[in-house]
Amino acid sequence: MKTEPLTSQSKSQRAYHWIKERIARQEYTPGYRLVLGAIAGDLDMSVVPVREAIRQLEAEGLVTFERNVGARVSMVDDSQYRFSMQALSILEGAATALAARRLTADDIRNARRINELMIETLEHFDPRAFTSLNQEFHAALFTKCANPRMLELVNAEWARLGHLRDSTFSFVPGRAAESVREHENIVQLIESGAPLGEIEKAARRHRSATLDAYMIHEHPDEALGLPAF
């Protein structure tokens, strides 16, 4: 995910990205207490912009704030993971379709290059590396979406997923081989100039299939009642 250069960011934006990055890296783990004064000291700023950053992270669900307790990194909740995956399937599917006609031959080659790297990881599977490449692959397809608000929402959900689950593929490694095959199908649809609705549907189903695999593995009884997307 691209961020603005530090020189163009306000202090609250700098604090926001600084804290969010540490949550995504799991340096700040679920339940970790965020001491505003200490963070302000690390960033050489007052607590005011840090407090503003915490409010923004709270609005995104990454941080919880309780009176007389303070701010903490939100605890992992499977229902929140499910909600984010469902939202991402819709948002990313739409963003991929909206970007499709703007992709060049070089963009397509780059997406295939990333997918080939993902295939290479399957022999000695590393869920974290695969997930990182997976995000890079999808970003290559949706980043040229002309709707900046759509991109903002997609990137926000990716960030939330990084907090909620280090890697879904750690739970369902067998899903990885299916995932790369679906990637090639999406690329072929874009390359052939398929209707945008078909591209969106394929991208949405791809995301939903990963969620379904996880839910069946972790919560087989609940998964039976999941609505179709």
DOSE-396060 format. One record per residue (C-alpha): residue number from 1; chain; y, x, z. Coordinates in steps of 0.1 Angstrom, whole numbers, always signed. Each point is the difference from the previous one (the first is absolute). Example, Ala and Ser with C-alpha at 12.3 -4.5 7.8 and 13.67 -1.06 7.14 Angstrom:
2
- n  chain  c2  c1  c3
- 1  A  -45  +123  +78
- 2  A  +34  +14  -7
! end
This chain:
229
- n  chain  c2  c1  c3
- 1  A  +0  +0  +0
- 2  A  +34  +14  -10
- 3  A  +28  +1  +25
- 4  A  +37  +8  -4
- 5  A  +11  +36  +4
- 6  A  +8  +8  +36
- 7  A  +36  +7  -9
- 8  A  +5  -36  -12
- 9  A  -17  -17  +30
- 10  A  +18  -14  +30
- 11  A  -11  +12  +34
- 12  A  -19  -32  +6
- 13  A  -18  +4  -34
- 14  A  -9  +36  +9
- 15  A  -14  -11  +33
- 16  A  -19  -29  -16
- 17  A  -17  +23  -25
- 18  A  -7  +27  +26
- 19  A  -17  -24  +24
- 20  A  -18  -19  -28
- 21  A  -14  +33  -15
- 22  A  -15  +9  +34
- 23  A  -16  -34  +4
- 24  A  -15  +3  -35
- 25  A  -14  +34  +8
- 26  A  -13  -14  +33
- 27  A  +19  +26  +20
- 28  A  +14  -31  +18
- 29  A  -32  -19  +5
- 30  A  -4  -38  +9
- 31  A  +14  -6  +35
- 32  A  +21  +32  +0
- 33  A  +32  -4  +19
- 34  A  +31  +8  -20
- 35  A  +26  +15  +23
- 36  A  +34  -6  -17
- 37  A  +18  +28  +18
- 38  A  -27  +26  -9
- 39  A  +0  -11  -37
- 40  A  +38  +2  -1
- 41  A  -1  +35  +15
- 42  A  -26  +11  -26
- 43  A  +22  -14  -28
- 44  A  +33  +13  +16
- 45  A  +16  -35  +0
- 46  A  +9  -27  +25
- 47  A  -24  -27  +10
- 48  A  +20  -27  -19
- 49  A  -14  +8  -35
- 50  A  -35  +6  +15
- 51  A  +2  -35  +16
- 52  A  +9  -14  -34
- 53  A  -29  +17  -16
- 54  A  -23  -14  +27
- 55  A  +12  -35  -7
- 56  A  -8  +5  -37
- 57  A  -35  +13  +8
- 58  A  -5  -30  +24
- 59  A  +10  -24  -28
- 60  A  -27  +17  -22
- 61  A  -26  -4  +27
- 62  A  -5  +37  +6
- 63  A  +16  +0  +34
- 64  A  +1  -24  +29
- 65  A  +27  -2  +26
- 66  A  -3  -15  +34
- 67  A  +27  -4  +26
- 68  A  -3  +24  +29
- 69  A  -28  +18  -19
- 70  A  +17  +13  -32
- 71  A  -12  +7  -35
- 72  A  -36  +8  -9
- 73  A  -19  +5  -32
- 74  A  -18  -33  -7
- 75  A  -37  -3  +7
- 76  A  -24  -3  -29
- 77  A  -9  -36  -7
- 78  A  -25  -9  -27
- 79  A  +18  -33  -7
- 80  A  +32  +21  -8
- 81  A  -21  +22  -23
- 82  A  -13  -31  -18
- 83  A  +35  -15  -3
- 84  A  +13  +33  -15
- 85  A  -28  +3  -24
- 86  A  +4  -36  -12
- 87  A  +37  +5  -4
- 88  A  -5  +33  -18
- 89  A  -25  -16  -24
- 90  A  +27  -24  -11
- 91  A  +30  +23  +1
- 92  A  -17  +30  -16
- 93  A  -16  -22  -27
- 94  A  +34  -14  -10
- 95  A  +17  +35  +1
- 96  A  -28  +15  -21
- 97  A  +4  -28  -26
- 98  A  +38  +3  +0
- 99  A  -2  +38  -5
- 100  A  -27  -2  -27
- 101  A  +22  -1  -31
- 102  A  +22  +28  +13
- 103  A  -29  +25  +3
- 104  A  -2  +28  -25
- 105  A  -30  +18  -14
- 106  A  +7  +28  +24
- 107  A  +0  -25  +29
- 108  A  -34  -13  -11
- 109  A  -14  +36  -3
- 110  A  +13  +8  +35
- 111  A  -17  -31  +15
- 112  A  -32  +9  -17
- 113  A  +3  +36  +13
- 114  A  +4  -13  +36
- 115  A  -30  -23  -4
- 116  A  -21  +30  -13
- 117  A  +9  +19  +32
- 118  A  -11  -31  +20
- 119  A  -33  +0  -19
- 120  A  -5  +37  +8
- 121  A  +4  -7  +38
- 122  A  -29  -24  -1
- 123  A  -27  +27  +1
- 124  A  +13  +14  +33
- 125  A  +19  -30  +12
- 126  A  +32  +5  +20
- 127  A  +14  -35  +9
- 128  A  +35  +14  +8
- 129  A  +3  +20  -32
- 130  A  -13  -30  -20
- 131  A  +25  -24  +16
- 132  A  +28  +24  -7
- 133  A  -9  +3  -37
- 134  A  -5  -38  +0
- 135  A  +36  -5  +10
- 136  A  +11  +25  -25
- 137  A  -19  -18  -28
- 138  A  +15  -34  +8
- 139  A  +35  +14  +4
- 140  A  -4  +15  -35
- 141  A  -5  -35  -14
- 142  A  +25  -20  +20
- 143  A  +29  +24  +7
- 144  A  +17  -9  -33
- 145  A  +3  -37  +11
- 146  A  +36  -10  -8
- 147  A  +2  -21  +32
- 148  A  +12  +23  +28
- 149  A  -6  -27  +27
- 150  A  -37  -3  -12
- 151  A  -4  +38  +2
- 152  A  +15  +0  +35
- 153  A  -24  -26  +12
- 154  A  -30  +17  -16
- 155  A  +9  +34  +16
- 156  A  +5  -17  +34
- 157  A  -35  -15  -1
- 158  A  -15  +33  -10
- 159  A  +18  +16  +30
- 160  A  -14  -28  +23
- 161  A  -35  +6  -13
- 162  A  +3  +37  +8
- 163  A  +7  -9  +36
- 164  A  -26  -28  +2
- 165  A  -29  +19  -16
- 166  A  -1  +38  -7
- 167  A  -24  -8  -29
- 168  A  -18  -33  -7
- 169  A  -25  +22  -20
- 170  A  -11  +15  +33
- 171  A  -16  -33  +8
- 172  A  -12  -9  -35
- 173  A  -6  +33  -19
- 174  A  -22  -19  -25
- 175  A  +31  -19  -12
- 176  A  +15  +33  -13
- 177  A  -22  +2  -32
- 178  A  +8  -36  -8
- 179  A  +37  +6  +5
- 180  A  +3  +28  -25
- 181  A  -18  -21  -26
- 182  A  +24  -28  +6
- 183  A  +29  +25  -3
- 184  A  -11  +9  -36
- 185  A  -2  -37  -8
- 186  A  +36  -6  +11
- 187  A  +11  +31  -20
- 188  A  -18  -13  -31
- 189  A  +17  -34  +3
- 190  A  +34  +16  +2
- 191  A  -7  +24  -28
- 192  A  -12  -28  -23
- 193  A  +31  -21  +6
- 194  A  -20  -28  +17
- 195  A  +19  -31  +13
- 196  A  +19  +8  +31
- 197  A  -17  -29  +19
- 198  A  -34  +17  -8
- 199  A  +13  +34  +13
- 200  A  +14  -16  +32
- 201  A  -33  -19  +6
- 202  A  -21  +32  -4
- 203  A  +23  +20  +23
- 204  A  -1  -28  +26
- 205  A  -38  -4  -1
- 206  A  -3  +37  +3
- 207  A  +19  +0  +33
- 208  A  -17  -31  +13
- 209  A  -35  +15  -7
- 210  A  +8  +29  +24
- 211  A  +10  -25  +27
- 212  A  -31  -21  -6
- 213  A  -22  +31  +3
- 214  A  +16  +10  +33
- 215  A  -2  -35  +15
- 216  A  -36  -4  -10
- 217  A  -8  +33  +16
- 218  A  +20  -4  +32
- 219  A  +1  -38  +5
- 220  A  -28  -16  -21
- 221  A  +3  -34  +18
- 222  A  +38  -2  -5
- 223  A  -3  +14  -36
- 224  A  -20  -31  -11
- 225  A  +30  -21  +7
- 226  A  +26  +21  -18
- 227  A  +21  -19  -26
- 228  A  -3  +12  -36
- 229  A  +30  +18  -15
! end
